[in-house]
Amino acid sequence: MFNLLPEKEKKQLWKEYRLRRVILSLFFVVAIGFVALVFYVPSLMLTISKQKEVVNRIEAVKRSTLSSEADSLNKELTVESLKIKALEVPDNSMSVSELIGNILADKGDNIRVKSVAYKRGVGIESKIILSGFAKDRDSLLGFTQTLENGELFEKVDLPVSSFAKDKNLDFSVSVSGKF
């Protein structure tokens, strides 16, 4: 039937056919765009609401006591780390047990040490106080002279009252130095 039409009308029909195809194609493109927009808007709204919620949570955390507690914990940790550093033994010094071991090695058989007290000085001299019994004056004097002649201690202090008796002397020796 298409072949029976004159040439002019065939061209007219082809133009209308192409125009209808273009219009139909444009209609589908617009329809797809509209459907995409319909599905995009709820997703966009959900994303915006989630973003606001996250921002509100961040602000709440910043205002909460957790951040202030974290700051106070950091301050406490700093103080405690300074305390730990103060307790550390410097590399060039002897340990307390080595010092006391050196003292007790020099005491001899006539001296008995019953107590040892250690006081660590920060930036100043440290002190060790030894208390005990000496068999006689000579052994106590020899012990203090041995401590004085040693290189470890700067000052050895033995009260004169320790020499009050001839035998079985109670004594208390204070040894100080930078150790």
C-alpha positions, 0 to 999 in steps of 0.5 A: 500500500505504501508503494501505491502512494505518490512520491510527494506523499511518501516523503510527507509520511516519512517526515511524519514517521521520523517526527513521531519517532523523535517525539516518542524518543524524547518522551521516553527520555523525559519519562526516564529522567522523571522516574530517576528524579522520583527515586533520587529525591528520597535518597537525597533527603535520607542522605541530608538527614543522616548528615545532620544526625552525624553533625549533631552527634559530633557536636554532642560528643564535643560538648559531653563530659567525655572530652573533658574527662579525656583532658583530665586523664591526659593531665593525670597521665602526664603527671604520672609519667613525670613521677615515673621519670623521677623514679628512674635510676640514671644510667651512670649510677649504681643501683641501691642493691649494689650500693648496700651490697658494697657496704655490707661487703666491707663490714667485717665479722664484728659488725652486724647490720640490723636495718638499712634505710635509703632516702633518694635525693632528687638532684641532691645527695642521697642518703643511706642510714645503717643501724646495728651492733658492733662487737667493739670500738675498734671494729666500728671505727674500722668500718666507718674508716673503710666507708670514708676511704671508699670512692662511693660516698662523699660523707660518712657520719657516725655520732660520737654517742655510738662510742659510749660503751666498750663492747656491744655498741649500738650504732647508726651510720649515715652515708651520703653521696650522689648515687 
